[in-house]
Amino acid sequence: MQRDIIVIGGSAGSLGAVKSILQVLPKGLPITVFVVIHLSPDYPSALPLLLTNAGPFRATSPKDQESIQQAHIYVAPPDHHITIEAGKIRVLRGPRENRHRPAIDPLFRSAAREFGPRVIGIVLSGLRDDGSAGLYAIKKRGGITIVQDPGESPWHDMPRNAIQYADPHFIWRAEEIGRNLPNLAELSERTAAMSKSSSNGRRTNRKKSPRGSAEPVELQKQEANMATAWPAEGEGTPSVFACPECHGVLWELKDDKMVRFRCRVGHSYSEASLTQEMSVASENALWAAVRALEEKAALQRRVAEGMGHDRRMGSRLLDQSESHAANARLIRDMIFRRDAELETEQAEERKAS
């Protein structure tokens, strides 16, 4: 079986891995590569030029509705998702997923929906868990799934979450991924047997169909492809949480090992990204409270200074002003104390990893 659609997702620390993968690919390999790396929305991206210079294929940021070409690399532009629909590339400023735009999951999910077993999905270094759900969708549709060895990754979160959630076929170092892609692009019986273990001895739990083929049982069902589509409004269970961005109801979507949340607009979160987003929202609310209290205290002081004729009222306003200022200082101290606790926790996590 030909597997000619390669989708790669990464975040912090992943650029070197992408270049290592591309530079060992043979020039005539009939594949198409799609790359999503989390980018700042504020600056143009130099990724297409860097990846063109790194390997045998030309890399570009595609235009919306562009046709797919072989021996080409398509790189998501800043602040835009890339997805695949009806055999064409869509480039749109859709709702952020897992706090990112571009995000990895939309590309992976749409590739699985459009091309099924033809897809090879790769998750590289990065923070949090974008790409885990998309990699699971690729595996469910019969594609090959690969995760960069966390021991090589500068940032371990994305590889570790993808391994835990998607149970990938292979866990390889970046150079090994590039070296093995030509063999995986045309799956043989020998390659299918390789998928039982990774190069570093990690086992997978991949299940074969009753007839012994390498494709999962789900592919025997005509409706299986719909499971990887964008979840429609009303799917899942309404949660008690509001979307941090648009404040609409979040629907809770559960599959084997992951809980995801999605609102009517399409903002999508894993549990980790929703927790992070709510932390940001709560901190913003606390700073807004500090500002309101300090503004009120300043206004009361100004009014009190102008009430020389009514010392009793002026004294009362100054007392209220001091009370509001004290409450503002209390909230400030609480924010700074929480920041210090988070830094300590992150340092301990880095030491443990």
N, C-alpha and C positions, 0 to 999 in steps of 0.2 A: 504494500500500500504506500502510495506517495504521500509524504507529509511535507508540504511546501509552504505552509504559513507559519512563520516563527514570530511569536509575540514575546517581547521582553519588557519586564517592569522593574524599576529600581528607584531608589531615593538616595539618601545620604551615603556617600562612599561607593556608588555603583558605577560611576563613569569609567573608572579603570577596568572594572570587570567587563563592561560592554565592549571596550576596545580590545581586551584580551580575547574575547569570544570572536569578534569580527576579523581580527588580523590573521587568524589561522584558517579561515574558510577558503576553499579553493575558488578561483575566479568564475568558473563555469557552473557553479552549483545552482540548479533551477529552483530557487526559493525566493520568497518575499519576506522581508523582516519589518516588523513594526516595533517601535521603541517608545515607551513612556517613561520619562524620568521626571520626578517632581521638580518643577521650576518656579522661580519667582515670576509673578505676573508683570513685574515693573520694567523688565529689561529684555531686549531681543536675545534670542538664543543662538549660541555659536555651535550647538550640538551637530547640526547637519554637516558643517565644515569639518569638525573634529572627527566624526564617524566616517566621512568620505576619505579622509586622510589615513584612517586607522585600518581600512580593509579594502577588499576588492570591489565593493559595490558603491554606487553613488547614493548619497543620503540627502533627502530634502524634507522640508515641512510641507505636507500636502495641502492642496486646496479642497474646499468642500465639493463633494461629488466627483472627485478625481478617480479615474479608473486605476485598478491595481495592475502593476507591472512586475514581472519576475526580475530577479537579480537587482533589486532595488531596496533601499531602506527608507521607511517613512517614519519621521520623528514628530511626536506631538509638539505643536508650538506652545509658547507660554499662554496660560489662561484659557486654553481650549482643550476639550476632550477630543480624542479621535476614536471613532467606532467604525464598524463595517456593516453596511446595510445594502442588501440586494447586489452584492458584488462590487460596491463602490465605497469609497472612504468618505465618512462624514466628519467634518471639522466644525464643531459647534461649542458655544459658551454655555453648555448645559449646567444644571445644578451641580455644586461641588459634592463629591463623594469622599467619605473618610477625610474630610477637611481639605481635599486637594482638587485642583483643576489645573492641569490634566491629572486624572486619576487612572490607576492601573485597571481596576475592576471593570469599568465600562468597555475598555478595549478587549480584555480577556473574555468577558461575557459575550460580547457581540461576535468575536471570532469563533467561539464555541458554537454559537447559534448558527452562524452562516456556514462554517466549514467542518464542524464536528471532528471526525477522526483525522483530518488533514492538518490539525493544529499541533504545534509544539509550544508549550508555555513555559517561560523561564522567569523565576523570581530571584532578584539579586538583593544586595545589601540595602538596608534602610531601616527607618524607625517605624514603630507601630505595625499595622497589619494590612495595609492596602495591598491587594493582589491575592490574598488568601482565598477569598470567596470566588474570585475569577479563576484561579487555578483549579479550585474544586469543580467549577463548571466545565472547564476544559477536560478534566479527567472523567467526569460523568458522561461527557459526549464522546469519549473514546480517544481523546488526544493524549499525547505524551506530556508528562509534567516533570519539570526539573527545578531544583532549588540549589542555589549556591551554598556551598559548605559554610555553615555559620562560623567555623573556626578560621576561615579565610576572610569573612566579611568584616569590614571596618565597623559596621553597625549590625547587630545580630537580630534585632526585633523581627524584621520582615521575614528573613529566612526561617527563624525558629517558629513563628506563627504559621507560616505556610506549611512547614513540615508537620506541625501538630494538627493542623486543620485538614489539609488536602492529602496527606500521606503520599508524597510524590513518588514517581517511579525511580528517579535518580537524585542523589545528593552529591554534587561534584564541585570541584574547584573551577574557577572561571576558564582556565586554559583547557581543562578536560571537557567542559561543555562545548567549546568551539571545536576541539579535536574530534568529538563524537557526533556532532550535528550532521555531517555528511552521511554517516551510517544510519542515523535516525530518520533522515529525510526520506529514505526508502526503506520502510520497515520490512525486515525479513524474519524468518523463524528464529534465527540466531539472536537478532536484536530483541525480539519478544521475550526470549529466555533471559536475556540480560536484565530485563526490567524487574526481575525478582529481587535484585539487590543492587545497591549503589557501589561506587568504586571504593568507598571507605568501609564497606561491610555492613552498612545499615540495611535492615530488612524493610520491606513494604508488605502491606496486606492486600495487594491487588488481587481481585477475584476474577476468574475466567468465567465465560459463559458455559452452560452445560455441555456444549459441543467442543469445549477446549480451545476456542478462539481467544485471541488477546483482547477482543472488544468486550466491554461490560454488558451485562444483561439488559441495562436500560435502553441500549441502542436497538433492541428488537421491537420496541414500542414506538409507534408512529408519533405519539404525542410527547415523546421524551424531549424533543427539541424545544418545546415551549417552556420547559422548566428552567432554561437558561436565559429566557427573555427578561426584559425589564419588568419587575413586579407591577401589576396593575393596582390602581386604587381599590381598596377593599380587600386585597389579599392579606392574609395574616390576621393578627388580632390588634385592635386599637389599644395602644399603651396609655399609661398615665402621664407620659412625658410629652412635652411640646418641642417642636423643632427649634434648635437654638438660633437658626438663621431667619426663618419666616414665621415661626411661632404657631404653625399648624400642628395638628395631631400627628404623632409618629405611629406608624403601623409596625408591629413587631413580627418579624419574619424568622422562622426557625428552620434550620435543616440539621444535618447530622451532628455537627460539633460547634456551630456558630449561630449566634443570635444577631440579627441585623435590624436596623430601624430605618424606615423610609417614610417621608411625608408625601402629601398630595403633589407638591411641586416637583419632587424628585430628589431632594437632598437626602443623602444616604449615609448611614453611620454604622460602624461596628460598635460593640460595647466599649472598646478601648477609645475609639475616636469620639464617641458620644460623651464619655466621661471627661475627656480632655476638653471638648467644646463647652461642656457645662461648667467646667472649672474656669475657663476663660470668661464665660458669661457671668458667673457669680463674682469673679474679681472685678469685672467692669461695673457690676451693680454696686459693689462695695465702694469703689472709687467714686461713683456717682453720688453715693450717700455722703462720703467725705466732702465732696465739692459743695453739695447742698447745705450741709451743716456749717461749713466754713463761710460760705456766702451769707447765710442767715446771721451768723455771729458777727461778721463784719458790718452788715447792715444795721444790726441792733446797736453796735458801738457808735456808728455814725449818727443814728437817730438820738442816742443818749447824749452825745456831745452837744447836740443842738437844743437840748431841753434844759438849759440852765435855770429857767424859770420854774421848773417842776422837778426838783431834786429827787423826790420820792419815786416818780416814774422813771427818771433817768437811772437811779440806782437799781430799780427792778429790771430794766432793760440790760444793764451791764451784768447783772447776775445771770440772766437768761443767756446772754452772749457767752459768758464764761462756761456755762453748762453745755452749750452746743459745741464750743471749741474743745472742751474736754472729751465729749463723745466722739468728735472727729479724730482726736488724737488716739482714742481707744481703738477705733476701727483701723487707723493707719498701723498701729502697733500689731494688731491682729493679722493684717495682710503681710507685713514684713516677717512676722514670726512664722506664718505658714510658708512663705517663700524659703526661709532658712531651713525649715523641716523638709521641704521638697528637695532642696539641694543636697541635704544629708542623705535622704532616701535614694536619690539618683546616684550619688557617689558610692553608696553601699551596693547598689545593683551593678554598677560598672565593675566594682572590685570582685563581686561574686561571679560575674561572667568572664 
